Each structure stands twice: as structure tokens, then as C-alpha cells.
Amino acid sequence: MSDDPAADADGSAEPVVCPVCGADFDSVSVHDEGLLVNMRDNDRYQRVCLEPVSGDDGTPLIRFFHHTHEQAGTDQPGSAGGRIP
């Protein structure tokens, strides 16, 4: 893990925008175990984008980019490369 305060749990620097949809994000979390995502009626977040990454030791991880309602509504529909309709 990096000592850089801007680095996330997998040791790499946190992106400036979400690499999945290109929008701003509120926070990032990294998970190495099972998880559940339920965004229905969430007061804070509209969308969470997931990006597979690897830890320093090669451990598979999933990085979550948490988008607020305002952040999710500011961009045109879709994403770079057309991955999100």
C-alpha cells in the first residue's frame, strides 16, 4: 500500500474522474470480499460504478466510485466507449 494520502487501497493514485462513466464522484471504496449494492431510494448516491483492479500483491479487488444524485445527473447519458447506456 502506498503512503501517498491521495492513493487508494490498491496503492494507485485515485483518478480525477470515474474511469467507467467519466463523471465526477464523491468517494471511492475498494473491496476484496463479497458485497451487496442496493441503490434504491438512496439519499446520498444515485449510482456506483465498479472497476476491477489488483492490489500490490496481485489480489483481485473491485474499486467503487460513488456518484451523488447531482454528479450522476450532470453528464449526457452514456459513457466513454458506450459502455453505459
Backbone as XML, in Angstrom:
<?xml version="1.0"?>
<chain id="A" units="angstrom">
  <residue number="1" name="MET">
    <atom name="N" x="0.844" y="-1.182" z="0.000"/>
    <atom name="CA" x="0.000" y="0.000" z="0.000"/>
    <atom name="C" x="0.882" y="1.234" z="0.000"/>
  </residue>
  <residue number="2" name="SER">
    <atom name="N" x="0.465" y="2.236" z="-0.662"/>
    <atom name="CA" x="1.230" y="3.475" z="-0.789"/>
    <atom name="C" x="1.052" y="4.340" z="0.446"/>
  </residue>
  <residue number="3" name="ASP">
    <atom name="N" x="2.087" y="5.162" z="0.744"/>
    <atom name="CA" x="1.984" y="6.146" z="1.816"/>
    <atom name="C" x="1.374" y="7.445" z="1.312"/>
  </residue>
  <residue number="4" name="ASP">
    <atom name="N" x="1.124" y="7.536" z="0.027"/>
    <atom name="CA" x="0.553" y="8.724" z="-0.584"/>
    <atom name="C" x="-0.893" y="8.888" z="-0.116"/>
  </residue>
  <residue number="5" name="PRO">
    <atom name="N" x="-1.255" y="10.015" z="0.537"/>
    <atom name="CA" x="-2.635" y="10.180" z="1.005"/>
    <atom name="C" x="-3.658" y="10.218" z="-0.127"/>
  </residue>
  <residue number="6" name="ALA">
    <atom name="N" x="-3.232" y="10.511" z="-1.358"/>
    <atom name="CA" x="-4.158" y="10.517" z="-2.491"/>
    <atom name="C" x="-4.320" y="9.126" z="-3.078"/>
  </residue>
  <residue number="7" name="ALA">
    <atom name="N" x="-3.534" y="8.156" z="-2.605"/>
    <atom name="CA" x="-3.621" y="6.795" z="-3.137"/>
    <atom name="C" x="-4.781" y="6.073" z="-2.487"/>
  </residue>
  <residue number="8" name="ASP">
    <atom name="N" x="-5.392" y="5.143" z="-3.243"/>
    <atom name="CA" x="-6.483" y="4.366" z="-2.684"/>
    <atom name="C" x="-5.953" y="3.046" z="-2.142"/>
  </residue>
  <residue number="9" name="ALA">
    <atom name="N" x="-6.852" y="2.152" z="-1.746"/>
    <atom name="CA" x="-6.472" y="0.918" z="-1.069"/>
    <atom name="C" x="-5.623" y="-0.017" z="-1.913"/>
  </residue>
  <residue number="10" name="ASP">
    <atom name="N" x="-5.668" y="0.092" z="-3.225"/>
    <atom name="CA" x="-4.820" y="-0.800" z="-4.028"/>
    <atom name="C" x="-3.461" y="-0.165" z="-4.295"/>
  </residue>
  <residue number="11" name="GLY">
    <atom name="N" x="-3.203" y="1.023" z="-3.704"/>
    <atom name="CA" x="-1.896" y="1.644" z="-3.809"/>
    <atom name="C" x="-1.727" y="2.584" z="-4.987"/>
  </residue>
  <residue number="12" name="SER">
    <atom name="N" x="-2.691" y="2.666" z="-5.864"/>
    <atom name="CA" x="-2.563" y="3.553" z="-7.021"/>
    <atom name="C" x="-3.244" y="4.886" z="-6.727"/>
  </residue>
  <residue number="13" name="ALA">
    <atom name="N" x="-2.832" y="5.910" z="-7.437"/>
    <atom name="CA" x="-3.432" y="7.231" z="-7.248"/>
    <atom name="C" x="-4.885" y="7.203" z="-7.702"/>
  </residue>
  <residue number="14" name="GLU">
    <atom name="N" x="-5.714" y="7.872" z="-6.957"/>
    <atom name="CA" x="-7.140" y="7.924" z="-7.278"/>
    <atom name="C" x="-7.364" y="8.749" z="-8.535"/>
  </residue>
  <residue number="15" name="PRO">
    <atom name="N" x="-8.188" y="8.277" z="-9.453"/>
    <atom name="CA" x="-8.488" y="9.051" z="-10.672"/>
    <atom name="C" x="-9.205" y="10.354" z="-10.336"/>
  </residue>
  <residue number="16" name="VAL">
    <atom name="N" x="-9.115" y="11.327" z="-11.234"/>
    <atom name="CA" x="-9.787" y="12.608" z="-11.057"/>
    <atom name="C" x="-11.264" y="12.479" z="-11.394"/>
  </residue>
  <residue number="17" name="VAL">
    <atom name="N" x="-11.600" y="11.684" z="-12.411"/>
    <atom name="CA" x="-12.988" y="11.378" z="-12.771"/>
    <atom name="C" x="-13.140" y="9.866" z="-12.817"/>
  </residue>
  <residue number="18" name="CYS">
    <atom name="N" x="-14.356" y="9.395" z="-12.756"/>
    <atom name="CA" x="-14.638" y="7.959" z="-12.793"/>
    <atom name="C" x="-14.158" y="7.366" z="-14.121"/>
  </residue>
  <residue number="19" name="PRO">
    <atom name="N" x="-13.328" y="6.331" z="-14.089"/>
    <atom name="CA" x="-12.848" y="5.727" z="-15.328"/>
    <atom name="C" x="-13.919" y="4.916" z="-16.057"/>
  </residue>
  <residue number="20" name="VAL">
    <atom name="N" x="-15.036" y="4.658" z="-15.406"/>
    <atom name="CA" x="-16.111" y="3.878" z="-16.015"/>
    <atom name="C" x="-17.063" y="4.779" z="-16.800"/>
  </residue>
  <residue number="21" name="CYS">
    <atom name="N" x="-17.535" y="5.882" z="-16.167"/>
    <atom name="CA" x="-18.533" y="6.727" z="-16.825"/>
    <atom name="C" x="-18.042" y="8.131" z="-17.139"/>
  </residue>
  <residue number="22" name="GLY">
    <atom name="N" x="-16.884" y="8.522" z="-16.620"/>
    <atom name="CA" x="-16.328" y="9.837" z="-16.911"/>
    <atom name="C" x="-16.878" y="10.974" z="-16.071"/>
  </residue>
  <residue number="23" name="ALA">
    <atom name="N" x="-17.752" y="10.692" z="-15.109"/>
    <atom name="CA" x="-18.354" y="11.737" z="-14.273"/>
    <atom name="C" x="-17.517" y="11.965" z="-13.015"/>
  </residue>
  <residue number="24" name="ASP">
    <atom name="N" x="-17.741" y="13.113" z="-12.363"/>
    <atom name="CA" x="-17.156" y="13.354" z="-11.049"/>
    <atom name="C" x="-17.725" y="12.319" z="-10.079"/>
  </residue>
  <residue number="25" name="PHE">
    <atom name="N" x="-17.020" y="12.118" z="-8.960"/>
    <atom name="CA" x="-17.517" y="11.188" z="-7.950"/>
    <atom name="C" x="-17.269" y="11.775" z="-6.574"/>
  </residue>
  <residue number="26" name="ASP">
    <atom name="N" x="-18.034" y="11.291" z="-5.592"/>
    <atom name="CA" x="-17.956" y="11.779" z="-4.221"/>
    <atom name="C" x="-16.876" y="11.052" z="-3.429"/>
  </residue>
  <residue number="27" name="SER">
    <atom name="N" x="-16.779" y="9.735" z="-3.594"/>
    <atom name="CA" x="-15.806" y="8.950" z="-2.849"/>
    <atom name="C" x="-15.529" y="7.647" z="-3.585"/>
  </residue>
  <residue number="28" name="VAL">
    <atom name="N" x="-14.489" y="6.951" z="-3.116"/>
    <atom name="CA" x="-14.083" y="5.674" z="-3.697"/>
    <atom name="C" x="-13.920" y="4.680" z="-2.561"/>
  </residue>
  <residue number="29" name="SER">
    <atom name="N" x="-14.317" y="3.440" z="-2.779"/>
    <atom name="CA" x="-14.027" y="2.370" z="-1.826"/>
    <atom name="C" x="-13.507" y="1.175" z="-2.603"/>
  </residue>
  <residue number="30" name="VAL">
    <atom name="N" x="-12.700" y="0.351" z="-1.937"/>
    <atom name="CA" x="-12.110" y="-0.825" z="-2.566"/>
    <atom name="C" x="-12.497" y="-2.040" z="-1.735"/>
  </residue>
  <residue number="31" name="HIS">
    <atom name="N" x="-12.938" y="-3.111" z="-2.413"/>
    <atom name="CA" x="-13.443" y="-4.298" z="-1.725"/>
    <atom name="C" x="-12.726" y="-5.548" z="-2.202"/>
  </residue>
  <residue number="32" name="ASP">
    <atom name="N" x="-12.446" y="-6.459" z="-1.260"/>
    <atom name="CA" x="-11.803" y="-7.723" z="-1.618"/>
    <atom name="C" x="-12.643" y="-8.935" z="-1.230"/>
  </residue>
  <residue number="33" name="GLU">
    <atom name="N" x="-13.850" y="-8.690" z="-0.733"/>
    <atom name="CA" x="-14.751" y="-9.775" z="-0.356"/>
    <atom name="C" x="-16.122" y="-9.526" z="-0.955"/>
  </residue>
  <residue number="34" name="GLY">
    <atom name="N" x="-17.035" y="-10.425" z="-0.684"/>
    <atom name="CA" x="-18.394" y="-10.274" z="-1.169"/>
    <atom name="C" x="-19.026" y="-8.985" z="-0.681"/>
  </residue>
  <residue number="35" name="LEU">
    <atom name="N" x="-19.950" y="-8.464" z="-1.448"/>
    <atom name="CA" x="-20.608" y="-7.226" z="-1.089"/>
    <atom name="C" x="-21.986" y="-7.192" z="-1.706"/>
  </residue>
  <residue number="36" name="LEU">
    <atom name="N" x="-22.801" y="-6.275" z="-1.220"/>
    <atom name="CA" x="-24.154" y="-6.090" z="-1.719"/>
    <atom name="C" x="-24.329" y="-4.616" z="-2.048"/>
  </residue>
  <residue number="37" name="VAL">
    <atom name="N" x="-24.930" y="-4.331" z="-3.178"/>
    <atom name="CA" x="-25.187" y="-2.953" z="-3.579"/>
    <atom name="C" x="-26.683" y="-2.786" z="-3.790"/>
  </residue>
  <residue number="38" name="ASN">
    <atom name="N" x="-27.282" y="-1.844" z="-3.085"/>
    <atom name="CA" x="-28.694" y="-1.523" z="-3.238"/>
    <atom name="C" x="-28.801" y="-0.012" z="-3.317"/>
  </residue>
  <residue number="39" name="MET">
    <atom name="N" x="-29.086" y="0.523" z="-4.487"/>
    <atom name="CA" x="-29.142" y="1.968" z="-4.672"/>
    <atom name="C" x="-30.579" y="2.508" z="-4.666"/>
  </residue>
  <residue number="40" name="ARG">
    <atom name="N" x="-31.554" y="1.664" z="-4.467"/>
    <atom name="CA" x="-32.936" y="2.131" z="-4.456"/>
    <atom name="C" x="-33.175" y="3.074" z="-3.289"/>
  </residue>
  <residue number="41" name="ASP">
    <atom name="N" x="-33.748" y="4.208" z="-3.589"/>
    <atom name="CA" x="-34.112" y="5.187" z="-2.557"/>
    <atom name="C" x="-32.933" y="5.581" z="-1.684"/>
  </residue>
  <residue number="42" name="ASN">
    <atom name="N" x="-31.750" y="5.662" z="-2.272"/>
    <atom name="CA" x="-30.572" y="6.069" z="-1.518"/>
    <atom name="C" x="-30.539" y="7.588" z="-1.456"/>
  </residue>
  <residue number="43" name="ASP">
    <atom name="N" x="-30.471" y="8.137" z="-0.248"/>
    <atom name="CA" x="-30.499" y="9.597" z="-0.073"/>
    <atom name="C" x="-29.239" y="10.283" z="-0.578"/>
  </residue>
  <residue number="44" name="ARG">
    <atom name="N" x="-28.112" y="9.581" z="-0.586"/>
    <atom name="CA" x="-26.856" y="10.233" z="-0.936"/>
    <atom name="C" x="-26.360" y="9.908" z="-2.333"/>
  </residue>
  <residue number="45" name="TYR">
    <atom name="N" x="-26.428" y="8.634" z="-2.730"/>
    <atom name="CA" x="-25.829" y="8.225" z="-4.006"/>
    <atom name="C" x="-26.870" y="7.770" z="-5.013"/>
  </residue>
  <residue number="46" name="GLN">
    <atom name="N" x="-26.672" y="8.209" z="-6.251"/>
    <atom name="CA" x="-27.523" y="7.814" z="-7.365"/>
    <atom name="C" x="-26.965" y="6.591" z="-8.063"/>
  </residue>
  <residue number="47" name="ARG">
    <atom name="N" x="-25.632" y="6.550" z="-8.173"/>
    <atom name="CA" x="-25.002" y="5.488" z="-8.961"/>
    <atom name="C" x="-23.651" y="5.144" z="-8.341"/>
  </residue>
  <residue number="48" name="VAL">
    <atom name="N" x="-23.261" y="3.869" z="-8.470"/>
    <atom name="CA" x="-21.928" y="3.410" z="-8.101"/>
    <atom name="C" x="-21.375" y="2.652" z="-9.296"/>
  </residue>
  <residue number="49" name="CYS">
    <atom name="N" x="-20.224" y="3.091" z="-9.805"/>
    <atom name="CA" x="-19.559" y="2.396" z="-10.904"/>
    <atom name="C" x="-18.490" y="1.479" z="-10.321"/>
  </residue>
  <residue number="50" name="LEU">
    <atom name="N" x="-18.295" y="0.326" z="-10.930"/>
    <atom name="CA" x="-17.342" y="-0.649" z="-10.438"/>
    <atom name="C" x="-16.217" y="-0.839" z="-11.442"/>
  </residue>
  <residue number="51" name="GLU">
    <atom name="N" x="-14.983" y="-0.904" z="-10.931"/>
    <atom name="CA" x="-13.817" y="-1.122" z="-11.772"/>
    <atom name="C" x="-12.953" y="-2.208" z="-11.135"/>
  </residue>
  <residue number="52" name="PRO">
    <atom name="N" x="-12.695" y="-3.318" z="-11.848"/>
    <atom name="CA" x="-11.799" y="-4.335" z="-11.305"/>
    <atom name="C" x="-10.354" y="-3.817" z="-11.315"/>
  </residue>
  <residue number="53" name="VAL">
    <atom name="N" x="-9.644" y="-4.014" z="-10.204"/>
    <atom name="CA" x="-8.243" y="-3.620" z="-10.070"/>
    <atom name="C" x="-7.512" y="-4.732" z="-9.322"/>
  </residue>
  <residue number="54" name="SER">
    <atom name="N" x="-6.203" y="-4.615" z="-9.215"/>
    <atom name="CA" x="-5.397" y="-5.572" z="-8.459"/>
    <atom name="C" x="-4.621" y="-4.830" z="-7.386"/>
  </residue>
  <residue number="55" name="GLY">
    <atom name="N" x="-4.494" y="-5.466" z="-6.216"/>
    <atom name="CA" x="-3.673" y="-4.907" z="-5.151"/>
    <atom name="C" x="-2.204" y="-5.073" z="-5.485"/>
  </residue>
  <residue number="56" name="ASP">
    <atom name="N" x="-1.331" y="-4.524" z="-4.651"/>
    <atom name="CA" x="0.108" y="-4.621" z="-4.871"/>
    <atom name="C" x="0.581" y="-6.066" z="-4.974"/>
  </residue>
  <residue number="57" name="ASP">
    <atom name="N" x="-0.104" y="-6.964" z="-4.267"/>
    <atom name="CA" x="0.289" y="-8.377" z="-4.276"/>
    <atom name="C" x="-0.476" y="-9.189" z="-5.316"/>
  </residue>
  <residue number="58" name="GLY">
    <atom name="N" x="-1.230" y="-8.512" z="-6.184"/>
    <atom name="CA" x="-1.990" y="-9.197" z="-7.225"/>
    <atom name="C" x="-3.376" y="-9.640" z="-6.792"/>
  </residue>
  <residue number="59" name="THR">
    <atom name="N" x="-3.764" y="-9.336" z="-5.553"/>
    <atom name="CA" x="-5.087" y="-9.692" z="-5.058"/>
    <atom name="C" x="-6.149" y="-9.003" z="-5.900"/>
  </residue>
  <residue number="60" name="PRO">
    <atom name="N" x="-7.137" y="-9.753" z="-6.414"/>
    <atom name="CA" x="-8.204" y="-9.097" z="-7.178"/>
    <atom name="C" x="-9.075" y="-8.246" z="-6.256"/>
  </residue>
  <residue number="61" name="LEU">
    <atom name="N" x="-9.343" y="-7.023" z="-6.687"/>
    <atom name="CA" x="-10.148" y="-6.076" z="-5.924"/>
    <atom name="C" x="-11.174" y="-5.442" z="-6.848"/>
  </residue>
  <residue number="62" name="ILE">
    <atom name="N" x="-12.206" y="-4.869" z="-6.253"/>
    <atom name="CA" x="-13.183" y="-4.092" z="-7.011"/>
    <atom name="C" x="-13.204" y="-2.700" z="-6.401"/>
  </residue>
  <residue number="63" name="ARG">
    <atom name="N" x="-12.965" y="-1.688" z="-7.239"/>
    <atom name="CA" x="-12.977" y="-0.304" z="-6.784"/>
    <atom name="C" x="-14.337" y="0.284" z="-7.147"/>
  </residue>
  <residue number="64" name="PHE">
    <atom name="N" x="-14.994" y="0.902" z="-6.172"/>
    <atom name="CA" x="-16.313" y="1.514" z="-6.345"/>
    <atom name="C" x="-16.166" y="3.030" z="-6.383"/>
  </residue>
  <residue number="65" name="PHE">
    <atom name="N" x="-16.800" y="3.657" z="-7.375"/>
    <atom name="CA" x="-16.859" y="5.109" z="-7.471"/>
    <atom name="C" x="-18.288" y="5.523" z="-7.148"/>
  </residue>
  <residue number="66" name="HIS">
    <atom name="N" x="-18.476" y="6.248" z="-6.046"/>
    <atom name="CA" x="-19.796" y="6.625" z="-5.555"/>
    <atom name="C" x="-20.187" y="7.987" z="-6.108"/>
  </residue>
  <residue number="67" name="HIS">
    <atom name="N" x="-21.274" y="8.030" z="-6.894"/>
    <atom name="CA" x="-21.756" y="9.261" z="-7.522"/>
    <atom name="C" x="-23.002" y="9.764" z="-6.796"/>
  </residue>
  <residue number="68" name="THR">
    <atom name="N" x="-22.982" y="11.041" z="-6.417"/>
    <atom name="CA" x="-24.172" y="11.631" z="-5.807"/>
    <atom name="C" x="-25.244" y="11.812" z="-6.884"/>
  </residue>
  <residue number="69" name="HIS">
    <atom name="N" x="-26.431" y="12.162" z="-6.472"/>
    <atom name="CA" x="-27.524" y="12.421" z="-7.422"/>
    <atom name="C" x="-27.135" y="13.543" z="-8.386"/>
  </residue>
  <residue number="70" name="GLU">
    <atom name="N" x="-26.518" y="14.600" z="-7.856"/>
    <atom name="CA" x="-26.126" y="15.726" z="-8.700"/>
    <atom name="C" x="-25.041" y="15.305" z="-9.700"/>
  </residue>
  <residue number="71" name="GLN">
    <atom name="N" x="-24.060" y="14.555" z="-9.244"/>
    <atom name="CA" x="-22.980" y="14.118" z="-10.129"/>
    <atom name="C" x="-23.495" y="13.181" z="-11.213"/>
  </residue>
  <residue number="72" name="ALA">
    <atom name="N" x="-24.414" y="12.327" z="-10.882"/>
    <atom name="CA" x="-24.949" y="11.376" z="-11.856"/>
    <atom name="C" x="-25.827" y="12.066" z="-12.885"/>
  </residue>
  <residue number="73" name="GLY">
    <atom name="N" x="-26.388" y="13.225" z="-12.537"/>
    <atom name="CA" x="-27.289" y="13.911" z="-13.442"/>
    <atom name="C" x="-26.650" y="14.992" z="-14.282"/>
  </residue>
  <residue number="74" name="THR">
    <atom name="N" x="-25.322" y="15.215" z="-14.142"/>
    <atom name="CA" x="-24.701" y="16.330" z="-14.843"/>
    <atom name="C" x="-24.192" y="15.977" z="-16.226"/>
  </residue>
  <residue number="75" name="ASP">
    <atom name="N" x="-23.952" y="14.733" z="-16.506"/>
    <atom name="CA" x="-23.385" y="14.339" z="-17.800"/>
    <atom name="C" x="-24.464" y="13.863" z="-18.763"/>
  </residue>
  <residue number="76" name="GLN">
    <atom name="N" x="-24.124" y="13.854" z="-20.025"/>
    <atom name="CA" x="-25.016" y="13.286" z="-21.030"/>
    <atom name="C" x="-25.183" y="11.796" z="-20.754"/>
  </residue>
  <residue number="77" name="PRO">
    <atom name="N" x="-26.326" y="11.202" z="-21.143"/>
    <atom name="CA" x="-26.497" y="9.764" z="-20.963"/>
    <atom name="C" x="-25.371" y="9.002" z="-21.657"/>
  </residue>
  <residue number="78" name="GLY">
    <atom name="N" x="-24.981" y="7.914" z="-21.066"/>
    <atom name="CA" x="-23.953" y="7.073" z="-21.658"/>
    <atom name="C" x="-22.594" y="7.340" z="-21.048"/>
  </residue>
  <residue number="79" name="SER">
    <atom name="N" x="-21.605" y="6.638" z="-21.551"/>
    <atom name="CA" x="-20.259" y="6.754" z="-21.037"/>
    <atom name="C" x="-19.260" y="6.704" z="-22.178"/>
  </residue>
  <residue number="80" name="ALA">
    <atom name="N" x="-18.038" y="7.033" z="-21.857"/>
    <atom name="CA" x="-16.983" y="6.923" z="-22.858"/>
    <atom name="C" x="-16.934" y="5.493" z="-23.357"/>
  </residue>
  <residue number="81" name="GLY">
    <atom name="N" x="-16.915" y="5.317" z="-24.646"/>
    <atom name="CA" x="-16.896" y="3.978" z="-25.227"/>
    <atom name="C" x="-18.268" y="3.327" z="-25.300"/>
  </residue>
  <residue number="82" name="GLY">
    <atom name="N" x="-19.310" y="4.028" z="-24.819"/>
    <atom name="CA" x="-20.668" y="3.488" z="-24.910"/>
    <atom name="C" x="-20.964" y="2.313" z="-24.004"/>
  </residue>
  <residue number="83" name="ARG">
    <atom name="N" x="-20.205" y="2.159" z="-22.919"/>
    <atom name="CA" x="-20.415" y="1.015" z="-22.021"/>
    <atom name="C" x="-21.654" y="1.150" z="-21.171"/>
  </residue>
  <residue number="84" name="ILE">
    <atom name="N" x="-22.070" y="2.391" z="-20.883"/>
    <atom name="CA" x="-23.256" y="2.618" z="-20.077"/>
    <atom name="C" x="-24.278" y="3.343" z="-20.941"/>
  </residue>
  <residue number="85" name="PRO">
    <atom name="N" x="-25.484" y="2.772" z="-21.076"/>
    <atom name="CA" x="-26.493" y="3.409" z="-21.941"/>
    <atom name="C" x="-26.989" y="4.727" z="-21.371"/>
  </residue>
</chain>
